[in-house]
Amino acid sequence: MEQRYGEAAMEFERAIELDPTLFDARYYYGRACFKGGELEKSLHLFEQAQKLRSDDYESVYLIGLVLMQLGRANEARDAQQDALKRVTKYIDLNPDEARPYILAAGALARLGQRERAKQWIDRAQSLAPDDDAILYNAGCALAILGEQDKALDAYLKRNGAIARKIGIIIFVAVLILIQTSNTFVRRPPSSDRAFAITALVFYTVFAVIAFLLEKRHKES
């Protein structure tokens, strides 16, 4: 894992060196550093990204999260308020996108605006009810609000959706493998049937996992 992170860091550094005005390189490099625990570096990268795209709300929102992790509460609050202003302007122009609502809900939750946060969580989930990232962030915002049961519901629904997608991906991948490999090496039909059955078994396992998670979600 460390080796892969190191390789990714080198690629990000190279991209920034080639084009110092590239927003995406700094933004995604910052996210990678944040995930890897390099908080000071991620903060520096998010601040650089924000300067390159002055109307961006996501980099400012993430600056707030990093500052909170660093224990700089007052600065974190200022960043969350700034992010909220930016995302509100973005929503005025793009009212049907779920992501700005859910990030704004996170900022509202951290700023103590409970009712508005819950309204925007509901809005985001209504726009993208099965989106993994929306469900995850909804769970985080609800946990901040102290809505533990609803947060758990969001996490369970997310995990069920992920399990179902993994099952479909495996099933399709094996079928593609059968089709493409037959182009180069002819195998007996029994071999293809074995592959197909294996794919179906994997799909069924993940479908059952998804069903159980969703059943638990409905019962909770």
DOTOR-987462 format. One record per atom (N, C-alpha, C): atom name; x, y, z. Coordinates in pm, whole numbers, m for minus. Layout:
# residues N
  at       X       Y       Z
  CA       X       Y       Z
...
This chain:
# residues 220
  at       X       Y       Z
   N      83    m120       0
  CA       0       0       0
   C      87     126       0
   N     192     127      84
  CA     282     242      91
   C     352     264     m43
   N     389     152    m109
  CA     456     164    m238
   C     363     227    m341
   N     236     184    m342
  CA     140     240    m436
   C     116     388    m408
   N     110     423    m279
  CA      92     565    m244
   C     213     646    m291
   N     332     589    m271
  CA     454     657    m315
   C     457     679    m465
   N     413     577    m540
  CA     408     589    m685
   C     308     695    m727
   N     192     696    m660
  CA      90     796    m692
   C     142     936    m662
   N     212     951    m550
  CA     267    1081    m513
   C     365    1131    m618
   N     447    1041    m670
  CA     542    1078    m774
   C     470    1126    m900
   N     360    1057    m935
  CA     284    1097   m1053
   C     219    1234   m1034
   N     166    1257    m915
  CA     106    1387    m886
   C     212    1498    m893
   N     328    1471    m834
  CA     437    1570    m835
   C     479    1601    m979
   N     485    1497   m1061
  CA     525    1515   m1201
   C     421    1599   m1276
   N     292    1570   m1249
  CA     185    1644   m1316
   C     189    1792   m1277
   N     215    1819   m1149
  CA     222    1958   m1102
   C     342    2029   m1162
   N     452    1956   m1174
  CA     573    2015   m1234
   C     550    2050   m1381
   N     478    1962   m1452
  CA     451    1985   m1594
   C     352    2099   m1616
   N     255    2110   m1524
  CA     154    2215   m1539
   C     120    2271   m1400
   N     187    2377   m1359
  CA     166    2434   m1225
   C      24    2489   m1204
   N     m51    2507   m1314
  CA    m187    2562   m1302
   C    m293    2453   m1296
   N    m252    2327   m1286
  CA    m347    2215   m1291
   C    m417    2198   m1156
   N    m545    2228   m1153
  CA    m624    2217   m1029
   C    m636    2071    m985
   N    m672    1984   m1077
  CA    m702    1844   m1040
   C    m584    1775    m973
   N    m463    1802   m1020
  CA    m345    1737    m962
   C    m331    1771    m815
   N    m345    1897    m781
  CA    m333    1938    m641
   C    m452    1889    m557
   N    m571    1897    m615
  CA    m690    1856    m541
   C    m684    1706    m506
   N    m658    1622    m605
  CA    m658    1477    m580
   C    m533    1433    m503
   N    m424    1504    m521
  CA    m304    1477    m441
   C    m334    1511    m294
   N    m404    1621    m273
  CA    m444    1657    m137
   C    m533    1553     m73
   N    m626    1499    m150
  CA    m714    1395     m97
   C    m634    1269     m62
   N    m538    1235    m147
  CA    m454    1118    m120
   C    m372    1138       7
   N    m317    1258      25
  CA    m239    1288     146
   C    m328    1286     270
   N    m449    1339     258
  CA    m543    1339     370
   C    m575    1196     412
   N    m602    1113     314
  CA    m632     972     342
   C    m511     902     402
   N    m391     943     360
  CA    m269     881     411
   C    m221     939     543
   N    m294    1037     596
  CA    m257    1095     726
   C    m157    1209     720
   N    m122    1254     599
  CA     m29    1367     586
   C    m110    1496     586
   N    m153    1537     703
  CA    m249    1646     714
   C    m192    1781     670
   N     m74    1814     716
  CA     m15    1943     680
   C       4    1955     529
   N      50    1847     468
  CA      72    1849     324
   C     m61    1859     250
   N    m161    1785     296
  CA    m292    1792     231
   C    m351    1932     242
   N    m334    1995     358
  CA    m383    2131     376
   C    m317    2226     276
   N    m187    2215     262
  CA    m113    2300     168
   C    m164    2279      25
   N    m189    2155     m13
  CA    m234    2124    m149
   C    m376    2175    m173
   N    m463    2158     m75
  CA    m600    2208     m90
   C    m602    2361    m100
   N    m516    2426     m23
  CA    m508    2573     m30
   C    m458    2617    m168
   N    m362    2543    m222
  CA    m314    2575    m356
   C    m424    2553    m460
   N    m497    2442    m445
  CA    m605    2411    m539
   C    m712    2520    m535
   N    m744    2566    m415
  CA    m847    2670    m401
   C    m805    2799    m470
   N    m677    2832    m464
  CA    m628    2953    m530
   C    m637    2940    m682
   N    m621    2817    m732
  CA    m628    2795    m876
   C    m771    2798    m928
   N    m866    2766    m842
  CA   m1007    2768    m883
   C   m1084    2836    m771
   N   m1093    2967    m780
  CA   m1141    3047    m667
   C   m1286    3021    m630
   N   m1367    2969    m724
  CA   m1508    2946    m694
   C   m1535    2802    m649
   N   m1432    2721    m635
  CA   m1450    2580    m597
   C   m1491    2569    m450
   N   m1591    2486    m424
  CA   m1637    2468    m286
   C   m1577    2344    m220
   N   m1541    2243    m300
  CA   m1495    2117    m242
   C   m1360    2133    m174
   N   m1267    2204    m236
  CA   m1135    2221    m175
   C   m1147    2297     m43
   N   m1237    2398     m38
  CA   m1255    2475      86
   C   m1319    2388     194
   N   m1415    2306     154
  CA   m1479    2213     248
   C   m1375    2119     308
   N   m1286    2067     223
  CA   m1182    1975     271
   C   m1077    2046     356
   N   m1051    2173     326
  CA    m963    2252     413
   C   m1020    2254     555
   N   m1152    2271     564
  CA   m1217    2270     695
   C   m1199    2137     768
   N   m1212    2027     694
  CA   m1195    1895     757
   C   m1052    1875     807
   N    m955    1917     726
  CA    m814    1902     766
   C    m784    1987     889
   N    m830    2111     888
  CA    m806    2199    1002
   C    m867    2142    1129
   N    m982    2079    1116
  CA   m1046    2017    1232
   C    m959    1903    1285
   N    m904    1824    1192
  CA    m816    1713    1233
   C    m688    1766    1299
   N    m646    1883    1258
  CA    m525    1943    1315
   C    m551    2016    1447
   N    m678    2019    1489
  CA    m714    2083    1614
   C    m727    2234    1606
   N    m738    2287    1486
  CA    m750    2431    1466
   C    m897    2465    1445
   N    m974    2457    1553
  CA   m1121    2460    1548
   C   m1176    2590    1490
   N   m1122    2703    1531
  CA   m1175    2832    1484
   C   m1154    2849    1333
   N   m1035    2811    1286
  CA   m1007    2819    1143
   C   m1094    2720    1066
   N   m1116    2603    1125
  CA   m1200    2502    1061
   C   m1343    2554    1043
   N   m1394    2621    1147
  CA   m1529    2677    1140
   C   m1538    2784    1031
   N   m1437    2868    1022
  CA   m1436    2971     917
   C   m1437    2907     779
   N   m1360    2801     762
  CA   m1353    2732     633
   C   m1488    2668     599
   N   m1553    2608     699
  CA   m1684    2546     675
   C   m1787    2652     635
   N   m1783    2767     699
  CA   m1876    2876     663
   C   m1849    2925     522
   N   m1721    2937     486
  CA   m1684    2978     351
   C   m1732    2874     249
   N   m1710    2747     279
  CA   m1754    2639     190
   C   m1905    2643     172
   N   m1977    2670     280
  CA   m2123    2674     274
   C   m2172    2786     182
   N   m2107    2901     189
  CA   m2144    3012     100
   C   m2120    2974     m46
   N   m2006    2911     m70
  CA   m1971    2873    m207
   C   m2067    2767    m262
   N   m2097    2667    m179
  CA   m2182    2558    m226
   C   m2326    2605    m247
   N   m2369    2701    m167
  CA   m2504    2756    m185
   C   m2516    2824    m320
   N   m2413    2899    m359
  CA   m2412    2963    m491
   C   m2413    2857    m602
   N   m2337    2750    m580
  CA   m2331    2644    m681
   C   m2467    2576    m695
   N   m2535    2550    m584
  CA   m2665    2484    m587
   C   m2769    2571    m658
   N   m2759    2702    m643
  CA   m2851    2791    m713
   C   m2845    2770    m865
   N   m2725    2737    m914
  CA   m2707    2715   m1058
   C   m2724    2569   m1098
   N   m2707    2477   m1001
  CA   m2713    2333   m1029
   C   m2798    2264    m923
   N   m2929    2288    m924
  CA   m3015    2238    m815
   C   m3040    2088    m814
   N   m3001    2018    m920
  CA   m3031    1875    m930
   C   m2909    1786    m910
   N   m2799    1841    m860
  CA   m2680    1761    m830
   C   m2680    1725    m682
   N   m2659    1598    m653
  CA   m2667    1551    m513
   C   m2543    1587    m431
   N   m2425    1581    m492
  CA   m2301    1596    m415
   C   m2292    1731    m340
   N   m2321    1844    m403
  CA   m2312    1969    m326
   C   m2405    1973    m206
   N   m2522    1912    m218
  CA   m2615    1909    m104
   C   m2557    1831      13
   N   m2495    1716     m17
  CA   m2448    1632      93
   C   m2324    1692     158
   N   m2238    1758      81
  CA   m2122    1824     141
   C   m2167    1945     222
   N   m2266    2018     169
  CA   m2321    2130     246
   C   m2384    2081     374
   N   m2449    1966     369
  CA   m2510    1908     490
   C   m2404    1879     595
   N   m2288    1828     550
  CA   m2178    1803     643
   C   m2130    1932     708
   N   m2118    2038     627
  CA   m2076    2168     682
   C   m2181    2221     780
   N   m2308    2211     744
  CA   m2415    2257     832
   C   m2417    2181     964
   N   m2394    2049     955
  CA   m2391    1968    1077
   C   m2279    2013    1170
   N   m2163    2040    1112
  CA   m2049    2084    1193
   C   m2067    2225    1248
   N   m2152    2304    1180
  CA   m2179    2439    1226
   C   m2298    2445    1322
   N   m2358    2329    1347
  CA   m2467    2321    1444
   C   m2604    2356    1389
   N   m2617    2366    1256
  CA   m2747    2398    1195
   C   m2822    2268    1163
   N   m2882    2209    1265
  CA   m2936    2074    1258
   C   m3046    2057    1154
   N   m3148    2141    1161
  CA   m3265    2122    1075
   C   m3231    2139     928
   N   m3154    2242     899
  CA   m3114    2264     760
   C   m3024    2151     711
   N   m2937    2102     798
  CA   m2850    1989     762
   C   m2934    1867     725
   N   m3035    1836     807
  CA   m3120    1719     780
   C   m3200    1736     651
   N   m3245    1859     625
  CA   m3318    1885     501
   C   m3230    1860     379
   N   m3105    1900     387
  CA   m3016    1883     272
   C   m2967    1739     258
   N   m2958    1668     369
  CA   m2930    1524     361
   C   m3043    1454     286
   N   m3165    1486     323
  CA   m3282    1427     256
   C   m3284    1462     108
   N   m3250    1587      77
  CA   m3248    1630     m63
   C   m3143    1553    m143
   N   m3026    1536     m87
  CA   m2919    1463    m156
   C   m2959    1318    m179
   N   m3017    1255     m78
  CA   m3055    1115     m91
   C   m3172    1096    m188
   N   m3258    1197    m197
  CA   m3368    1187    m294
   C   m3316    1198    m437
   N   m3209    1273    m457
  CA   m3149    1289    m590
   C   m3065    1168    m630
   N   m2999    1105    m533
  CA   m2911     991    m563
   C   m2926     886    m452
   N   m3038     814    m450
  CA   m3068     724    m338
   C   m2975     605    m323
   N   m2906     566    m430
  CA   m2820     448    m425
   C   m2673     480    m448
   N   m2637     606    m443
  CA   m2498     646    m467
   C   m2413     619    m342
   N   m2304     544    m359
  CA   m2219     505    m246
   C   m2167     627    m169
   N   m2114     724    m241
  CA   m2053     841    m177
   C   m2158     924    m103
   N   m2276     937    m163
  CA   m2383    1014     m99
   C   m2427     945      30
   N   m2443     813      26
  CA   m2485     738     144
   C   m2379     745     254
   N   m2252     734     215
  CA   m2144     741     314
   C   m2142     878     382
   N   m2147     984     301
  CA   m2143    1119     358
   C   m2269    1150     438
   N   m2382    1093     396
  CA   m2505    1109     474
   C   m2488    1046     611
   N   m2427     927     614
  CA   m2401     861     742
   C   m2310     944     831
   N   m2208    1003     772
  CA   m2116    1087     850
   C   m2188    1209     908
   N   m2267    1277     824
  CA   m2338    1397     870
   C   m2440    1362     978
   N   m2511    1252     959
  CA   m2611    1210    1059
   C   m2544    1172    1191
   N   m2426    1112    1183
  CA   m2353    1077    1306
   C   m2312    1204    1381
   N   m2269    1307    1308
  CA   m2233    1434    1371
   C   m2355    1494    1442
   N   m2471    1477    1379
  CA   m2595    1531    1437
   C   m2647    1447    1554
   N   m2582    1334    1579
  CA   m2626    1246    1687
   C   m2738    1153    1648
   N   m2768    1147    1518
  CA   m2874    1058    1467
   C   m2811     922    1436
   N   m2776     848    1540
  CA   m2698     726    1522
   C   m2774     619    1444
   N   m2903     602    1472
  CA   m2982     500    1402
   C   m2991     529    1253
   N   m3016     656    1219
  CA   m3026     693    1079
   C   m2890     684    1010
   N   m2784     715    1083
  CA   m2649     702    1028
   C   m2620     555     995
   N   m2657     466    1086
  CA   m2638     323    1062
   C   m2718     276     942
   N   m2841     328     928
  CA   m2924     293     812
   C   m2853     329     682
   N   m2795     449     679
  CA   m2725     494     558
   C   m2605     406     527
   N   m2529     369     631
  CA   m2411     283     610
   C   m2452     144     561
   N   m2560      89     620
  CA   m2606     m44     580
   C   m2655     m43     435
   N   m2727      62     399
  CA   m2775      71     261
   C   m2659      82     164
   N   m2558     160     203
  CA   m2439     176     119
   C   m2368      43     101
   N   m2348     m31     210
  CA   m2277    m159     200
   C   m2354    m260     116
   N   m2487    m255     125
  CA   m2569    m344      43
   C   m2554    m312    m105
   N   m2553    m182    m137
  CA   m2537    m140    m277
   C   m2399    m181    m330
   N   m2296    m167    m246
  CA   m2161    m206    m288
   C   m2153    m355    m314
   N   m2211    m436    m224
  CA   m2207    m582    m240
   C   m2275    m624    m370
   N   m2388    m560    m400
  CA   m2460    m594    m523
   C   m2377    m557    m646
   N   m2312    m441    m643
  CA   m2231    m399    m757
   C   m2111    m491    m778
   N   m2048    m534    m667
  CA   m1934    m625    m678
   C   m1976    m756    m743
   N   m2092    m807    m703
  CA   m2143    m930    m761
   C   m2164    m917    m911
   N   m2223    m807    m953
  CA   m2248    m785   m1096
   C   m2116    m772   m1172
   N   m2021    m699   m1114
  CA   m1891    m681   m1181
   C   m1821    m815   m1201
   N   m1820    m899   m1097
  CA   m1755   m1030   m1108
   C   m1822   m1115   m1215
   N   m1955   m1116   m1214
  CA   m2030   m1196   m1310
   C   m1999   m1153   m1452
   N   m2007   m1022   m1477
  CA   m1981    m970   m1611
   C   m1836    m993   m1651
   N   m1741    m973   m1556
  CA   m1599    m991   m1587
   C   m1569   m1134   m1630
   N   m1629   m1233   m1562
  CA   m1604   m1373   m1598
   C   m1664   m1405   m1734
   N   m1782   m1352   m1762
  CA   m1843   m1376   m1893
   C   m1759   m1315   m2005
   N   m1704   m1195   m1979
  CA   m1616   m1132   m2079
   C   m1490   m1215   m2098
   N   m1435   m1266   m1987
  CA   m1316   m1350   m1993
   C   m1341   m1475   m2078
   N   m1457   m1535   m2060
  CA   m1492   m1654   m2139
   C   m1496   m1619   m2288
   N   m1561   m1507   m2319
  CA   m1579   m1467   m2458
   C   m1446   m1433   m2524
   N   m1363   m1353   m2456
  CA   m1237   m1310   m2516
   C   m1137   m1424   m2525
   N   m1133   m1510   m2423
  CA   m1035   m1619   m2425
   C   m1069   m1720   m2533
   N   m1196   m1736   m2565
  CA   m1234   m1827   m2672
   C   m1185   m1779   m2807
   N   m1159   m1652   m2818
  CA   m1108   m1597   m2943
   C    m968   m1650   m2973
   N    m891   m1677   m2867
  CA    m751   m1719   m2884
   C    m730   m1868   m2858
   N    m802   m1922   m2761
  CA    m784   m2064   m2727
   C    m921   m2128   m2718
   N    m945   m2226   m2803
  CA   m1074   m2293   m2800
   C   m1076   m2394   m2686
   N   m1179   m2385   m2604
  CA   m1193   m2477   m2491
   C   m1321   m2555   m2508
   N   m1330   m2670   m2443
  CA   m1454   m2747   m2450
   C   m1567   m2670   m2384
   N   m1692   m2693   m2429
  CA   m1807   m2622   m2370
   C   m1820   m2643   m2220
   N   m1775   m2760   m2171
  CA   m1787   m2788   m2028
   C   m1704   m2688   m1947
   N   m1589   m2646   m2003
  CA   m1504   m2549   m1934
   C   m1574   m2414   m1924
   N   m1639   m2374   m2033
  CA   m1713   m2249   m2032
   C   m1828   m2255   m1932
   N   m1894   m2368   m1927
  CA   m2005   m2383   m1833
   C   m1955   m2370   m1689
   N   m1837   m2428   m1663
  CA   m1780   m2421   m1528
   C   m1750   m2277   m1490
   N   m1692   m2202   m1585
  CA   m1665   m2061   m1560
   C   m1794   m1985   m1532
   N   m1896   m2011   m1615
  CA   m2022   m1941   m1600
   C   m2088   m1973   m1466
   N   m2082   m2098   m1427
  CA   m2141   m2139   m1299
   C   m2068   m2071   m1183
   N   m1933   m2067   m1194
  CA   m1854   m2000   m1090
   C   m1893   m1853   m1078
   N   m1908   m1787   m1193
  CA   m1948   m1646   m1192
   C   m2085   m1629   m1129
   N   m2177   m1720   m1163
  CA   m2312   m1713   m1107
   C   m2311   m1734    m956
   N   m2225   m1824    m909
  CA   m2214   m1849    m765
   C   m2165   m1722    m694
   N   m2059   m1659    m750
  CA   m2008   m1537    m689
   C   m2115   m1428    m687
   N   m2186   m1415    m800
  CA   m2291   m1313    m806
   C   m2398   m1341    m701
   N   m2438   m1468    m687
  CA   m2542   m1505    m591
   C   m2498   m1474    m449
   N   m2371   m1504    m417
  CA   m2319   m1478    m283
   C   m2329   m1329    m250
   N   m2283   m1244    m342
  CA   m2287   m1100    m316
   C   m2430   m1047    m317
   N   m2518   m1108    m399
  CA   m2657   m1066    m400
   C   m2724   m1099    m267
   N   m2690   m1216    m210
  CA   m2744   m1254     m79
   C   m2694   m1160      29
   N   m2563   m1126      23
  CA   m2508   m1031     120
   C   m2582    m898     111
   N   m2605    m850     m13
  CA   m2676    m724     m32
   C   m2818    m733      24
   N   m2884    m848      m1
  CA   m3021    m867      48
   C   m3025    m863     201
   N   m2930    m931     265
  CA   m2928    m936     412
   C   m2901    m798     471
   N   m2809    m723     407
  CA   m2779    m589     457
   C   m2900    m498     441
   N   m2968    m509     327
  CA   m3084    m424     305
   C   m3200    m465     396
   N   m3212    m595     424
  CA   m3316    m642     516
   C   m3291    m587     655
   N   m3162    m590     697
  CA   m3127    m535     827
   C   m3154    m385     831
   N   m3125    m320     718
  CA   m3150    m176     709
   C   m3298    m144     730
   N   m3387    m224     669
  CA   m3531    m200     679
   C   m3584    m234     818
   N   m3522    m333     884
  CA   m3570    m375    1015
   C   m3522    m283    1126
   N   m3410    m212    1100
  CA   m3353    m129    1205
   C   m3426       4    1219
